[in-house]
Amino acid sequence: MKHKTIFTPGPVPMYPETLALGAVQSPYFRNGAFSEVVLECEQLLLDLVNAPAHSRVLFLTASGTAGMESVVINLLDSQDHALVINGGGFGQRFVDICQLHAVKCSEHPVEQDNLSDTTSLSPYNDCSALLINAHETSVGLLYDLQQVGVYCKKQDLLHIVDAISLFVTDELDMQKQNIDALIVSSHKGLALPPGLTMVVLAPTAIAKVKPAQQLYFDFNRYLEDGKRGQTPFTPAVTIMLQLQQRLRQISKEGIVTSIAQARKVANYFREHIQALPLQDYSSFMPNALTTLTPTDGRSAFQIVQDLDKQFDVVLTPNGGALKDSIFRVSHMGNMDEVYTDILLNALFDYYGVVR
């Protein structure tokens, strides 16, 4: 396969140490040695997200969407009323999941509003849970999780957060942000291969876990087996070993260092595209990615295709009504200014502008 330089919000550029572990034979996992790996990963994750005491981590061999769906079907049912913050494709995904599983759902549409002022949520006064994407990755809209968490605590709502594209690049603190259930995934800020999703449950969420209504995603079994460092079914063994390596690295350096690096790369990219006919799509962008709109009449989708074909640089297009309006540039994973220059040079060459 031809080498490409990727700036996609998952998968992201991986670190050499992580790649090296991917080339090692996967070990057997139903033993004490692998249980120690799982238990260490759980404790490191709990510490990094500042989870409340007695919180637990469930390791699912699945994508981020499976994590979203599993949280809904284990914590909510037809007696609940979910308030879903819908700012784009992934907010809509929470709506679709709720509707599919007969969970009453009210969606709050959001556009260019980071919810630092939650008074717009006041009409939804009979809900039992609030579901939100920490930032809406489809448009690059970062929400004010702390203010949303204050609102949830005041209204006694279960605060369910998809932080799949936020963890390691932007601030995430379960206690400070009053988060009850948190979803993170392997192939975003953690810079691992796709295929592993982690659900962090605070005691308030554990108390809401329903009796088993499914086999593979029954949280009761994950909670029980997790006590001894195991999962009910075959885990993503190699990715778990890579996760252990990454979590150790992040913990040693400090998660503030990882966040600062993502912010540094994002700011570097944004500062250096000012001469190009591109403008920010979102007023509240995360460190994790930048969403851009062409201002010269070009199709965003065509720009993505051209950069791939002409420069072997891979960006992420949008879909639906925003197909020609937005493309996305990730700043997650093993990136620095030198790596980012590959994209900047390609963009300047593409537009015929001297950098």
MARLO-84488 format. One record per residue (C-alpha): residue number from 1; residue in three letters; x, y, z. Coordinates in Angstrom, 1 decimal. Layout:
N
(kelum NUM,"ala",(X,Y,Z))
...
END
This chain:
355
(kelum 1,"met",(0.0,0.0,0.0))
(kelum 2,"lys",(1.3,3.4,-0.9))
(kelum 3,"his",(2.5,5.6,1.9))
(kelum 4,"lys",(0.2,8.4,2.8))
(kelum 5,"thr",(0.6,11.2,5.3))
(kelum 6,"ile",(-2.6,11.2,7.4))
(kelum 7,"phe",(-4.4,14.1,9.1))
(kelum 8,"thr",(-7.6,12.2,9.7))
(kelum 9,"pro",(-9.4,12.2,13.1))
(kelum 10,"gly",(-8.9,8.5,13.5))
(kelum 11,"pro",(-6.9,6.6,12.7))
(kelum 12,"val",(-4.1,9.0,13.6))
(kelum 13,"pro",(-0.3,8.8,13.3))
(kelum 14,"met",(1.0,6.3,15.8))
(kelum 15,"tyr",(4.1,6.4,18.0))
(kelum 16,"pro",(7.1,4.1,17.2))
(kelum 17,"glu",(6.8,2.2,20.5))
(kelum 18,"thr",(3.2,1.5,19.8))
(kelum 19,"leu",(3.8,0.3,16.3))
(kelum 20,"ala",(6.6,-2.0,17.5))
(kelum 21,"leu",(4.2,-3.7,19.9))
(kelum 22,"gly",(1.8,-4.3,17.1))
(kelum 23,"ala",(4.4,-6.6,15.4))
(kelum 24,"val",(4.7,-8.9,18.5))
(kelum 25,"gln",(2.8,-12.2,18.8))
(kelum 26,"ser",(-0.4,-11.7,20.8))
(kelum 27,"pro",(-0.1,-13.6,24.1))
(kelum 28,"tyr",(-2.7,-15.8,25.7))
(kelum 29,"phe",(-5.0,-13.7,27.8))
(kelum 30,"arg",(-6.9,-16.0,30.3))
(kelum 31,"asn",(-4.2,-15.9,32.9))
(kelum 32,"gly",(-2.8,-13.7,35.7))
(kelum 33,"ala",(-0.3,-11.9,33.5))
(kelum 34,"phe",(-2.9,-10.5,31.2))
(kelum 35,"ser",(-5.2,-9.7,34.1))
(kelum 36,"glu",(-2.5,-7.5,35.5))
(kelum 37,"val",(-2.4,-5.6,32.2))
(kelum 38,"val",(-6.2,-5.0,32.3))
(kelum 39,"leu",(-6.2,-3.9,35.9))
(kelum 40,"glu",(-3.2,-1.5,35.3))
(kelum 41,"cys",(-5.0,0.0,32.3))
(kelum 42,"glu",(-8.1,0.5,34.3))
(kelum 43,"gln",(-6.3,2.3,37.1))
(kelum 44,"leu",(-4.3,4.5,34.8))
(kelum 45,"leu",(-7.5,5.5,32.9))
(kelum 46,"leu",(-9.4,6.2,36.1))
(kelum 47,"asp",(-6.5,8.5,37.2))
(kelum 48,"leu",(-6.2,10.3,33.9))
(kelum 49,"val",(-9.8,11.2,33.7))
(kelum 50,"asn",(-10.0,11.9,37.5))
(kelum 51,"ala",(-12.9,9.5,37.9))
(kelum 52,"pro",(-14.8,9.4,41.2))
(kelum 53,"ala",(-13.8,6.8,43.8))
(kelum 54,"his",(-15.1,3.3,43.0))
(kelum 55,"ser",(-15.5,4.0,39.3))
(kelum 56,"arg",(-14.9,1.2,36.9))
(kelum 57,"val",(-13.7,0.8,33.3))
(kelum 58,"leu",(-15.2,-1.6,30.9))
(kelum 59,"phe",(-13.0,-2.7,27.9))
(kelum 60,"leu",(-15.1,-3.4,24.8))
(kelum 61,"thr",(-13.6,-5.0,21.6))
(kelum 62,"ala",(-15.6,-2.7,19.4))
(kelum 63,"ser",(-15.7,0.7,17.8))
(kelum 64,"gly",(-16.7,4.0,19.4))
(kelum 65,"thr",(-20.3,3.7,18.1))
(kelum 66,"ala",(-20.6,0.4,19.9))
(kelum 67,"gly",(-19.6,2.2,23.1))
(kelum 68,"met",(-22.3,4.8,22.5))
(kelum 69,"glu",(-25.0,2.2,21.9))
(kelum 70,"ser",(-23.9,-0.1,24.8))
(kelum 71,"val",(-24.2,2.8,27.3))
(kelum 72,"val",(-27.7,3.6,26.1))
(kelum 73,"ile",(-28.9,0.1,26.2))
(kelum 74,"asn",(-27.4,-0.6,29.6))
(kelum 75,"leu",(-28.2,2.6,31.5))
(kelum 76,"leu",(-31.5,3.7,29.9))
(kelum 77,"asp",(-34.8,2.2,28.9))
(kelum 78,"ser",(-38.3,3.1,27.9))
(kelum 79,"gln",(-39.0,4.6,31.3))
(kelum 80,"asp",(-36.2,7.2,30.7))
(kelum 81,"his",(-36.3,10.5,28.8))
(kelum 82,"ala",(-33.0,11.4,27.2))
(kelum 83,"leu",(-32.0,14.9,26.3))
(kelum 84,"val",(-29.5,14.6,23.3))
(kelum 85,"ile",(-27.3,17.6,22.3))
(kelum 86,"asn",(-27.4,17.4,18.5))
(kelum 87,"gly",(-24.8,19.5,16.8))
(kelum 88,"gly",(-24.1,17.2,13.9))
(kelum 89,"gly",(-23.5,13.7,12.7))
(kelum 90,"phe",(-22.5,12.2,16.0))
(kelum 91,"gly",(-25.1,14.0,18.0))
(kelum 92,"gln",(-27.6,12.5,15.5))
(kelum 93,"arg",(-26.1,9.1,16.1))
(kelum 94,"phe",(-27.1,9.3,19.8))
(kelum 95,"val",(-30.6,10.3,18.6))
(kelum 96,"asp",(-30.7,7.3,16.3))
(kelum 97,"ile",(-29.5,4.9,19.0))
(kelum 98,"cys",(-32.2,6.1,21.5))
(kelum 99,"gln",(-34.9,5.9,18.9))
(kelum 100,"leu",(-33.9,2.4,17.9))
(kelum 101,"his",(-34.0,1.2,21.5))
(kelum 102,"ala",(-37.3,2.8,22.4))
(kelum 103,"val",(-35.7,5.4,24.7))
(kelum 104,"lys",(-37.8,8.6,24.8))
(kelum 105,"cys",(-35.6,11.3,23.3))
(kelum 106,"ser",(-35.7,15.0,23.0))
(kelum 107,"glu",(-33.0,16.5,20.8))
(kelum 108,"his",(-31.6,19.9,21.3))
(kelum 109,"pro",(-30.2,21.3,18.0))
(kelum 110,"val",(-27.0,23.2,18.3))
(kelum 111,"glu",(-25.2,25.4,15.8))
(kelum 112,"gln",(-22.2,27.6,16.8))
(kelum 113,"asp",(-23.1,27.4,20.5))
(kelum 114,"asn",(-20.7,25.8,23.0))
(kelum 115,"leu",(-23.4,25.7,25.7))
(kelum 116,"ser",(-21.4,27.8,28.1))
(kelum 117,"asp",(-24.8,29.3,28.8))
(kelum 118,"thr",(-27.2,26.4,29.4))
(kelum 119,"thr",(-30.4,28.4,29.8))
(kelum 120,"ser",(-31.4,27.2,26.3))
(kelum 121,"leu",(-31.8,23.7,27.9))
(kelum 122,"ser",(-34.4,24.9,30.4))
(kelum 123,"pro",(-37.5,23.7,28.3))
(kelum 124,"tyr",(-36.4,20.1,28.9))
(kelum 125,"asn",(-37.5,19.8,32.5))
(kelum 126,"asp",(-38.6,16.2,32.6))
(kelum 127,"cys",(-35.5,14.4,31.4))
(kelum 128,"ser",(-33.5,11.8,33.3))
(kelum 129,"ala",(-30.3,11.8,31.3))
(kelum 130,"leu",(-28.3,14.1,29.0))
(kelum 131,"leu",(-26.2,12.7,26.2))
(kelum 132,"ile",(-23.5,14.8,24.6))
(kelum 133,"asn",(-20.5,14.4,22.3))
(kelum 134,"ala",(-17.7,16.3,24.1))
(kelum 135,"his",(-17.1,17.9,20.8))
(kelum 136,"glu",(-19.1,17.4,17.7))
(kelum 137,"thr",(-16.4,15.9,15.5))
(kelum 138,"ser",(-18.3,16.3,12.3))
(kelum 139,"val",(-18.1,20.1,12.5))
(kelum 140,"gly",(-15.4,20.7,15.1))
(kelum 141,"leu",(-17.7,22.2,17.8))
(kelum 142,"leu",(-16.3,22.0,21.3))
(kelum 143,"tyr",(-18.9,22.1,24.1))
(kelum 144,"asp",(-18.4,23.5,27.6))
(kelum 145,"leu",(-18.5,20.3,29.5))
(kelum 146,"gln",(-18.1,21.9,32.9))
(kelum 147,"gln",(-21.2,24.1,32.5))
(kelum 148,"val",(-23.2,21.2,31.0))
(kelum 149,"gly",(-22.1,19.2,34.0))
(kelum 150,"val",(-23.3,21.9,36.4))
(kelum 151,"tyr",(-26.6,21.8,34.6))
(kelum 152,"cys",(-26.8,18.0,34.9))
(kelum 153,"lys",(-26.1,18.1,38.6))
(kelum 154,"lys",(-28.7,20.8,39.2))
(kelum 155,"gln",(-31.3,19.0,37.2))
(kelum 156,"asp",(-30.3,15.5,38.6))
(kelum 157,"leu",(-29.6,14.2,35.1))
(kelum 158,"leu",(-27.3,11.3,34.3))
(kelum 159,"his",(-24.4,12.9,32.4))
(kelum 160,"ile",(-23.3,10.6,29.5))
(kelum 161,"val",(-20.4,11.9,27.5))
(kelum 162,"asp",(-18.9,10.6,24.3))
(kelum 163,"ala",(-15.3,11.8,24.6))
(kelum 164,"ile",(-14.0,9.6,21.8))
(kelum 165,"ser",(-12.3,12.5,20.0))
(kelum 166,"leu",(-11.5,14.6,23.1))
(kelum 167,"phe",(-9.5,12.4,25.4))
(kelum 168,"val",(-5.7,13.3,25.6))
(kelum 169,"thr",(-6.1,16.4,23.5))
(kelum 170,"asp",(-8.5,18.6,25.5))
(kelum 171,"glu",(-9.4,18.8,29.2))
(kelum 172,"leu",(-11.4,15.9,30.6))
(kelum 173,"asp",(-12.2,15.6,34.3))
(kelum 174,"met",(-15.1,13.4,35.4))
(kelum 175,"gln",(-15.4,15.0,38.8))
(kelum 176,"lys",(-15.0,18.6,37.7))
(kelum 177,"gln",(-17.4,18.1,34.8))
(kelum 178,"asn",(-19.9,15.9,36.8))
(kelum 179,"ile",(-19.7,13.1,34.2))
(kelum 180,"asp",(-21.4,9.8,35.1))
(kelum 181,"ala",(-20.6,7.7,32.1))
(kelum 182,"leu",(-17.6,8.4,29.7))
(kelum 183,"ile",(-16.8,6.8,26.4))
(kelum 184,"val",(-13.3,6.8,24.9))
(kelum 185,"ser",(-11.8,4.9,22.0))
(kelum 186,"ser",(-8.4,3.7,20.9))
(kelum 187,"his",(-7.8,5.2,17.5))
(kelum 188,"lys",(-8.2,8.9,18.4))
(kelum 189,"gly",(-6.0,10.9,20.8))
(kelum 190,"leu",(-4.6,7.6,22.3))
(kelum 191,"ala",(-3.1,6.9,18.8))
(kelum 192,"leu",(-3.7,3.2,18.8))
(kelum 193,"pro",(-5.3,1.0,16.2))
(kelum 194,"pro",(-9.1,1.0,15.9))
(kelum 195,"gly",(-11.0,-1.7,17.7))
(kelum 196,"leu",(-11.0,-1.0,21.4))
(kelum 197,"thr",(-13.5,1.2,23.3))
(kelum 198,"met",(-13.5,2.0,27.0))
(kelum 199,"val",(-16.5,2.9,29.0))
(kelum 200,"val",(-15.8,4.6,32.4))
(kelum 201,"leu",(-18.7,4.3,34.8))
(kelum 202,"ala",(-18.9,6.4,38.0))
(kelum 203,"pro",(-20.8,4.8,40.9))
(kelum 204,"thr",(-23.9,6.9,39.9))
(kelum 205,"ala",(-23.9,5.1,36.5))
(kelum 206,"ile",(-23.0,1.7,37.9))
(kelum 207,"ala",(-26.2,2.0,40.0))
(kelum 208,"lys",(-28.2,2.5,36.8))
(kelum 209,"val",(-27.0,-0.6,35.0))
(kelum 210,"lys",(-30.0,-2.6,33.9))
(kelum 211,"pro",(-30.5,-6.4,34.1))
(kelum 212,"ala",(-29.1,-8.2,31.1))
(kelum 213,"gln",(-31.0,-7.5,27.9))
(kelum 214,"gln",(-28.2,-8.5,25.5))
(kelum 215,"leu",(-25.2,-10.9,25.6))
(kelum 216,"tyr",(-22.1,-9.2,24.2))
(kelum 217,"phe",(-22.7,-5.8,25.7))
(kelum 218,"asp",(-24.1,-6.8,29.1))
(kelum 219,"phe",(-22.3,-4.4,31.5))
(kelum 220,"asn",(-23.1,-6.7,34.4))
(kelum 221,"arg",(-20.8,-9.3,33.1))
(kelum 222,"tyr",(-18.0,-6.8,32.3))
(kelum 223,"leu",(-18.3,-5.3,35.8))
(kelum 224,"glu",(-18.0,-8.8,37.4))
(kelum 225,"asp",(-15.2,-10.2,35.2))
(kelum 226,"gly",(-13.4,-6.9,35.4))
(kelum 227,"lys",(-12.8,-7.4,39.1))
(kelum 228,"arg",(-10.2,-10.0,38.3))
(kelum 229,"gly",(-8.8,-8.2,35.3))
(kelum 230,"gln",(-10.7,-10.1,32.6))
(kelum 231,"thr",(-13.4,-9.5,30.0))
(kelum 232,"pro",(-16.4,-11.8,29.2))
(kelum 233,"phe",(-15.3,-12.3,25.7))
(kelum 234,"thr",(-12.0,-12.3,23.8))
(kelum 235,"pro",(-10.5,-8.8,24.1))
(kelum 236,"ala",(-8.4,-6.9,21.6))
(kelum 237,"val",(-5.3,-8.4,23.2))
(kelum 238,"thr",(-2.6,-6.6,21.2))
(kelum 239,"ile",(-4.4,-3.2,21.4))
(kelum 240,"met",(-4.6,-3.7,25.2))
(kelum 241,"leu",(-0.9,-4.1,25.4))
(kelum 242,"gln",(-0.4,-1.0,23.2))
(kelum 243,"leu",(-2.9,0.8,25.5))
(kelum 244,"gln",(-0.9,-0.1,28.6))
(kelum 245,"gln",(2.3,1.3,26.9))
(kelum 246,"arg",(0.5,4.6,25.9))
(kelum 247,"leu",(-1.2,5.1,29.2))
(kelum 248,"arg",(2.1,4.6,31.0))
(kelum 249,"gln",(3.7,7.1,28.7))
(kelum 250,"ile",(0.9,9.7,29.1))
(kelum 251,"ser",(0.9,9.2,32.9))
(kelum 252,"lys",(4.7,9.6,33.1))
(kelum 253,"glu",(4.7,12.8,31.0))
(kelum 254,"gly",(1.5,14.2,32.5))
(kelum 255,"ile",(-1.7,14.4,30.5))
(kelum 256,"val",(-1.3,18.2,30.6))
(kelum 257,"thr",(1.7,17.7,28.3))
(kelum 258,"ser",(-0.3,15.7,25.8))
(kelum 259,"ile",(-3.0,18.4,25.8))
(kelum 260,"ala",(-0.5,21.2,25.4))
(kelum 261,"gln",(1.1,19.4,22.5))
(kelum 262,"ala",(-2.2,19.0,20.7))
(kelum 263,"arg",(-2.9,22.7,21.3))
(kelum 264,"lys",(0.5,23.7,20.1))
(kelum 265,"val",(0.1,21.8,16.8))
(kelum 266,"ala",(-3.5,23.1,16.3))
(kelum 267,"asn",(-2.4,26.7,16.8))
(kelum 268,"tyr",(0.6,26.3,14.6))
(kelum 269,"phe",(-1.6,25.0,11.7))
(kelum 270,"arg",(-4.3,27.6,12.2))
(kelum 271,"glu",(-1.8,30.5,12.3))
(kelum 272,"his",(0.0,29.3,9.1))
(kelum 273,"ile",(-3.1,29.0,6.9))
(kelum 274,"gln",(-4.1,32.7,7.2))
(kelum 275,"ala",(-2.9,33.5,3.6))
(kelum 276,"leu",(-5.1,30.7,2.1))
(kelum 277,"pro",(-8.7,31.1,1.0))
(kelum 278,"leu",(-9.9,29.0,3.9))
(kelum 279,"gln",(-11.9,30.1,7.0))
(kelum 280,"asp",(-12.7,28.3,10.3))
(kelum 281,"tyr",(-16.1,26.7,10.2))
(kelum 282,"ser",(-16.6,26.6,14.0))
(kelum 283,"ser",(-16.1,29.4,16.5))
(kelum 284,"phe",(-15.4,26.9,19.3))
(kelum 285,"met",(-12.9,24.4,17.9))
(kelum 286,"pro",(-11.1,21.8,20.1))
(kelum 287,"asn",(-7.4,21.1,20.0))
(kelum 288,"ala",(-8.1,17.8,18.4))
(kelum 289,"leu",(-9.0,19.1,14.9))
(kelum 290,"thr",(-9.7,22.1,12.7))
(kelum 291,"thr",(-12.7,22.3,10.4))
(kelum 292,"leu",(-12.3,24.6,7.4))
(kelum 293,"thr",(-14.6,26.1,4.7))
(kelum 294,"pro",(-13.2,27.1,1.3))
(kelum 295,"thr",(-13.9,30.8,0.5))
(kelum 296,"asp",(-13.0,30.7,-3.2))
(kelum 297,"gly",(-15.9,28.6,-4.4))
(kelum 298,"arg",(-14.0,25.3,-4.5))
(kelum 299,"ser",(-15.7,22.1,-3.2))
(kelum 300,"ala",(-14.3,21.0,0.1))
(kelum 301,"phe",(-14.8,17.4,-1.0))
(kelum 302,"gln",(-12.8,18.0,-4.2))
(kelum 303,"ile",(-10.0,19.6,-2.2))
(kelum 304,"val",(-9.7,16.5,-0.1))
(kelum 305,"gln",(-9.6,14.3,-3.2))
(kelum 306,"asp",(-7.0,16.5,-4.9))
(kelum 307,"leu",(-4.6,16.6,-1.9))
(kelum 308,"asp",(-4.8,12.8,-1.7))
(kelum 309,"lys",(-4.1,12.3,-5.4))
(kelum 310,"gln",(-1.5,15.0,-5.9))
(kelum 311,"phe",(0.4,15.1,-2.6))
(kelum 312,"asp",(-0.5,11.7,-0.8))
(kelum 313,"val",(-1.9,13.8,2.0))
(kelum 314,"val",(-5.2,12.5,3.5))
(kelum 315,"leu",(-7.7,14.8,5.1))
(kelum 316,"thr",(-11.3,14.0,6.1))
(kelum 317,"pro",(-14.3,15.2,4.1))
(kelum 318,"asn",(-17.7,15.8,5.5))
(kelum 319,"gly",(-20.9,14.2,4.3))
(kelum 320,"gly",(-24.5,15.1,3.5))
(kelum 321,"ala",(-25.4,18.7,3.1))
(kelum 322,"leu",(-21.9,19.8,4.3))
(kelum 323,"lys",(-20.0,17.7,1.7))
(kelum 324,"asp",(-18.8,20.6,-0.3))
(kelum 325,"ser",(-18.6,23.1,2.6))
(kelum 326,"ile",(-16.3,21.5,5.2))
(kelum 327,"phe",(-13.1,19.4,5.4))
(kelum 328,"arg",(-11.4,18.4,8.6))
(kelum 329,"val",(-7.8,18.4,9.7))
(kelum 330,"ser",(-6.8,16.3,12.7))
(kelum 331,"his",(-4.1,17.3,15.2))
(kelum 332,"met",(-4.2,14.1,17.2))
(kelum 333,"gly",(-1.6,11.5,17.7))
(kelum 334,"asn",(2.1,11.5,16.9))
(kelum 335,"met",(2.3,15.0,15.3))
(kelum 336,"asp",(4.5,18.0,15.6))
(kelum 337,"glu",(5.2,21.1,13.6))
(kelum 338,"val",(7.5,19.3,11.2))
(kelum 339,"tyr",(4.8,16.7,10.5))
(kelum 340,"thr",(2.2,19.5,10.1))
(kelum 341,"asp",(4.5,21.2,7.6))
(kelum 342,"ile",(3.8,18.4,5.1))
(kelum 343,"leu",(0.2,19.4,5.0))
(kelum 344,"leu",(0.9,23.1,5.0))
(kelum 345,"asn",(3.4,22.8,2.1))
(kelum 346,"ala",(0.9,20.7,0.2))
(kelum 347,"leu",(-1.9,23.3,0.7))
(kelum 348,"phe",(0.3,26.2,-0.4))
(kelum 349,"asp",(1.4,24.3,-3.5))
(kelum 350,"tyr",(-2.2,23.4,-4.2))
(kelum 351,"tyr",(-3.3,27.0,-4.1))
(kelum 352,"gly",(-0.2,28.3,-5.9))
(kelum 353,"val",(0.7,30.6,-3.0))
(kelum 354,"val",(4.3,31.2,-1.8))
(kelum 355,"arg",(4.7,30.2,1.8))
END
